[in-house]
Amino acid sequence: MLASAHGTAPFRVDLSWIQSLPAGYALIWSAAISIILGAVFLLYGYRACRWLIPIQCTVAGAMVGYTLAMKYEFNLLLGTVAGAIVLGVIGWTLYKIVCSAMGGLLVVALLTMAWPDVAVHAGPYVWAVWGAAFAVGFVMVLVLFRPLLIIVTSIYGAVFVVVGVLVLAHLWPTLSEPVEILMNARPWVLAVLVVAPVVLGAVLQFLDPAAKEGAAKPAKKKPAVKKSAAKKEEAEE
C-alpha cells in the first residue's frame, strides 16, 4: 500500500504484509533466488557481471536511500530513487572498480574463515589486517581482471547455490535431519560441495568463447576503389 500526504509529511510505504508471510515461504523464495543467482554467476559470471553489477548496485542504492530518508525524515520516494540512481550509475561507470571490490571482500572472507581468531590476535589492528587483505584482493582482480573475475564469480556462485540447496534441504523434513547429521559428522563435505561447482564453473567460463577478451577481430578490407585506381595509374604510365 502506498500512501503519500501533502505538505511536509514524508512518503511512506507499507511493508507490513511481509511480516504476515509464513517463514517457510520466505525461506523458499530466498533459497530460489540464491540458487538462480548462483547459477548465473557460475555459468556466465564474467559476462553477466556487466549488467548484474549495475542492477545489484541499483537495488542496494534504493535500500540505502530509503534507510537514510527514513532516518533523516526526508521524502522516502525521492530518497529511494536518488539512492538507486546514484549507486546504479556508479555500478555502471565504475564497473571494474566494483568487480575488484568483490575480489577484495572475498579475500577478507577467506582470511576470516582460515583464521577465525583474527579479531582476537590482531586486537585494535584487526581493521588494518582486513584492509590489507581487501587491498590485495582488489589489486589482484584489477590487474588480472578476466581470469580472477572468473574465479571470484565462480566462488560466489558456488556459495549461493550451496546455501540455497541447504536451505531447501533443511525445509524438507525427510532431508533436514540426515543433512544435519552429515554436516556435523563430516564438515569437509561442505568444502567439497563448494569446491566442485567452483572448478566446474571456472572451467566452463574459461572455455566460453563469448567471454574471451581480446578476441581477434576480422581485418577491415581495404576499399577496392583505391586498388583499381592505382592499377589504372600504373597502366597509363
N, C-alpha and C positions, 0 to 999 in steps of 0.2 A: 504494500500500500504506500503510495507516495502522497505526501501532504506538504503543501507549501503555504506559508502565511505571508500576508502583505506586511510591509513595514520592515522592522529590524529582525523579525523572527527568522531564524535560520531554516533552511530547507532540511527536512527530516525524512529518513527512510525507515519504514517499519520492517525490521528483520526478526520479529518475534516468532514468525512461522517456522524459522529454523529450529527453535527450541522444541517445537511440537513434533518434529520428526523423530521417529524411533532411532535409537543409537545404531541399531543394526543397519538400517538403510543408509545412514550417513557413512558408516564404515565401508559398506559395499560400494557406494559411489566414489569415495576417496581411493579405495583399492583399485577400482576400474580405471580411474583417471591416472593413478600411479602406473598401472600396467601399460596403458596406452602410451603415456608419455615416455616410459622407459623403453618400449618397443621402438618408438620413433628415434630416440637417442641411439639405441643400439644399431639400428639398420641404416638410418640416414642422419646421424648426429652431425657430421661435418657440414652437410648441405642444409639440414633443417635449422641449424643454428642461425642462419642468415635471416630467417623470418621468425623463428621461435624465440630468439633472444629479445627482439623488439616487442613481441607480444607479451612475454613474461615481464619485461620492464614496464610496459603499459599497465598491466594488471597490478604490479607492485606499486607503481606510482599512484594508481587510483586508490589503493588501500592506504598508502601513506598520506595522500592528500585528504582523504576522508577523515583519518585519525587526527591530523593536525587541525583541520577545520572544526572538528568536534571539540578538540581541546581548547582552541582559542576562540570558540563561539563565532566562527565565520560561516558563511553560506556553504552548506555541505555539498550542494551540487557543483558550485564553482570550484570548491577545493578539490573535489574528486576529479573533475575534468582537467583542472590545471595540473594536478599531480600526474594524471595519466599522460597528458601531452608532454610534459617536461621529461619524465623518465622514458617515455616512448621515443622521443626524439634523441635522447642520449643513447638509448639502446640501438637505434638505427645508425646514427652517425659515428658513435664510438663503439662499433660492433666488436672490433678486435680487442679493445680495452676490456670490455665486459667479458669476452671469452677468456682473456688472460686472467681476469679476476676469478673466474670459475676454477681455473687451474690453481690459483693461489689458495682458494678456500679448500680445494681438495687436498692440497699438501698439508694444510693446517689440520684437517680432519684425520688424515693418515698419521700425522705426528701424534695427535691426541690419542688415537687408538693404539698406536705402537708404544706410547709412553703415557699410560693413564695418570701417573703421578707427576706430570709435568708442572701442574699448578703448585703442588706441594714442594717440589725440589727447586723450582725457579723462583718461588715466592713473589716478591713485588716485580720481578723482571719477567714474569710469565708473558706479559703483553709484548715485550721485546722479542721473546722467543717465537711467539705466534706471528709477530710482524715479520721477522726474518724468514720464517717458513712461508708466509704468504708471498713475500718478495721473491723468493726462489721459484715458487710455482708460477708466479706472474711473469717473471722474466723468461723462464723456460718456454712457456706457451707462446709468449710474444715473439721470441726468436725462432723457435722451431714450430711454427704455427700449425700447419696441416697435420703432421704426424702426432704431435702431442695433443692437439684438439680432438683427434680421432680417439686416442686413448682415454682422454678425460671424459668425452661424451659416452664412450663405451662403459666406463666405470659408473657414471651417473645412471645410465640406462639400466645396467645390471642391478644396481641397488634399488631403483624404483620398481623394477619388475619383481625382484625377490621379495621386497617389502609388501607389495600388493598381493602377491600369491600367498605369503604367510598370513596376511590379514584375512584373506578369504578362507584359508585352511583353518584358522582359529575360529571363524564363524560357523564352520561346518562341524556339527557335534561329533560325527564319526571320525574326523581327522584331527580335531583340536588336541585331544589327549595324546595320541601317538606322535604327533609332530612335536609337542612339548617335551615328551619323554626323549625323543631322538635328539632334540637340540640340547637338552641337559646332559645326556649321556655322551654325545659326540659333538662338541662345539665346532670341530673342524668342518663338519658338514656344511655349516653356514658359509664358511670361506670358499668351499668348493662350489656351492650354489651361486656364489657371486663371481668367482674367477672364471668358471666355464663360459657363461654368457659374455663376459668381458672379452675373452680371447676370440670367441665366435664373432661378436660384433665388430671388433677391431679388424679381424681378417676380412670380413665382408665389406667394411668401409674402405680398407686399403685396396681391395680388388675392384671397387666400384669405379668404372672409368669416368662417370659423370662428376665424381668428386675430386678428380685429379686436377691440381693446379698446374699451370704452365703447359697445358696440352698444346700440341703442335697445331697451329692454325694454318689452314690452306693458304699457300702463297698467292698473292694477288697477281693475276695475269696482266701483263703489260698490254696497253691498248694496241691493237693490231694496226691502227691507223699510222702510228709513228713508224713501225717497221716497213709498211708499204711505202710511205713517203721516202724513207731512207733508201729503199731499193730503187725507187724511181730516180732519185738524185744520182745514185751510182750508175744507172743505165744511161742517163743523159750525159754524164761525164765520159 
